[in-house]
Amino acid sequence: PTTRGTGTDLIPEVEFTLESAVSGNETAVEFNPTNPLRGVAGSNRSGGQTMYFTADGGLTWTKSQTNPSSCCDPTIDWSADGSVVYQSDLSSSIGVRWSVSSDQGETWGPMQVLTPSGSDKEFIHVDRSATSPHKDNVYLTYHNGNVMQFARSTDMGATFDTPIAFGGDPTGIGSDITTDTAGNIYYVY
């Protein structure tokens, strides 16, 4: 493979394979906000959601694990200082789960259950703004029967508050969430 650029600013001119001879879909990739050489990817594949990490800006990838009893819909984000990376998936019973890694995605803590079943299309986001009063809050969005849901962690992903349902609002499938420098949350579905 060839690349353009120098140092940590490498731009691949070709595609790279996470794992050869394996098909996958719904891949999510996020790079460490303080070290662009470190990244984590998750992909659906036969046997469950599989997690990978890179230490060279994505030139090579190493499989860290296949999440136990997992289905699909990987989503990933990093803490503001890049010391913690979060992942979420759907369990085989279609429940939302999350896990935390403190070693750049090389190993993961156990999957924690947010919802036991009936959920879909989760998305995770970390408020990384230096000026936000909610810096390092972790947010998870998803839907249950097309009713949008929102959950928040204020302790770096150790626990999540009881999810909030938006049952009186229009329903939808899938969402996206981000925050601004003041910590305001923008939740679109």
N, C-alpha and C positions, 0 to 999 in steps of 0.2 A: 504494500500500500504506500501511496505517496501522500504528503501533506504539504500545505502552504503555511507559512508563518514561522515564528521562532519561539523558543522558550515555552511558556505556558499558553501561548496563543496559537495553538495548532488547529488547523481547519482541515478535516479529512476531505479528500477529493473522491473517495470511494466509500461504499457502505461496509460496515463491519458486522460480523455475526456474533451474537451473544453466546450461542452454543451451536456447534455444527451438528448436522443431521437431526435437528429437532425443529419442529414447526411450533409456532406460537402466534398469539394475537393480542390485541388490546394492550400493547406494551406502553409502559410509563417510564420515563427517564428523567432524573433530576441530578444536577451537579451541586456540590458543596459551594455555598455562597462565598466562602473565604479561601477555598482551595479548588480551583477549576480542574485539577488533575484527578480529584476524587469524585466519583459518581456512583449512583445506585440505579438499577433498572429492575422492573418487575414485569413478567409476561405470563399470560395464560398459556398453558400447554397441557398436554395429556398428563394426568396425574396431579394437576393443581397449579396454582400460581407459583412461579419460580422466581427467586430473587438472585440478582447478580451485582457485583461491584467492580469498579475499575480504579486503578491507582495511577493511570497514565493518560488521563484525558479522554478515555474511550477507545484507545487503540487496541487494547485487549480487555476481556471481561472474564471474571471468574464466578462460577455459580457458588452462592453461599448456602442456599437451602431451597427446598420446595415446601411451601407452607403446608402444614398438616391439615387434612380435611378441608382443602380450599377449593373454591370454584373459580373466581374470576375478578375482573375489574380492579387491577392494581392502581394504586395512587400513592405518591411519595412526596415528602417535603423535608426540609432541613431546619434546624434551629438557627437563630441569628448568628451565633458564633461558629456554626458548622461542626459543633462537637456531638450533636445528636441528630439522627435521621429517623424519620417516622415512615411507616408504611401502613396501609389499610387494604383489606381485601374483603371478598364475600366468602363466607364459609360454604361448605357443601350443602348446608340447610338454608342458604341464602340469608345469612345474618351478617351484619357489619362487625368486623374485628379490626384491631390495630395492634401494632408491635413497635418496639423501640430498639434502636441499635446505638451503642455508644462507641463503636469502633469502626465507623465509616461504612457500615453495612456488611462487614465481613461475617458477623454473627448477629443474631436477633434474639431478643427476649421472647418469652412465650406470647402467643396470640391471646389478646384480651377481648372479651365479648362485649360489644355495645348493644347489639340487638340479636336475639336468638334466631330469627327467621323472618321471611317476608319482606326483605329490604332489597334495594338495588341502586346501582349507579352512585356509589359513594365517591366523595372527593375530599382530599385533605389539604389544609393550608395552614401555614405558620405565619403569624405576624412578626416580621423581621425588621421592622422600622426602628431605628435607633431613637426616634422621638416619640414613639407610640407609648402611651401608658399601659398598653396591653402586650408589650413586646414579649415574644415567645409563648403567647397563648396559641394553642393548637385548636383548629376548628375542623369538624367533620360534618359534611352535608350528605344527604341521601334521600331516598323516598321509600315510603311504605304504602303500597297500593296507590301510587301517584300523589300521595299527600307528602309534601316536602317536610324534611326534618333537619334539625340543626343541633349539634352538640359541641361543647366547649371544654377544653382542658386548660386549667390555670397552673398546673404543676408539671409542665414539661412532659405530658403524656402518661404520667403515672396513673391518673384516673380521668374520667370525663363526667361532667355534670349530667343530670337527667336530660335527655333530649327534649327539645321543644318542637311540637308539631304545628304546622301552619294550615290547619284544617279548614279555616274559614276563607282562605285565599284560593285563587285558581290553582288547579293541580298541574303536575308536570312530571316528566321523566328526565333525569339528569340535571346537573347544576354545575355552577362554577362559583368560586368565592375568592375574594381578595381583600386586602386591607390597604388603607392609605397611611401617610406619615403621622396622622393624628389618631390612628387606631380605629377609625371608622370601618365597619365591615360592609362590603358590597357583595350581596348574595343574589345571584341571577339564576333563574331556572325557566 
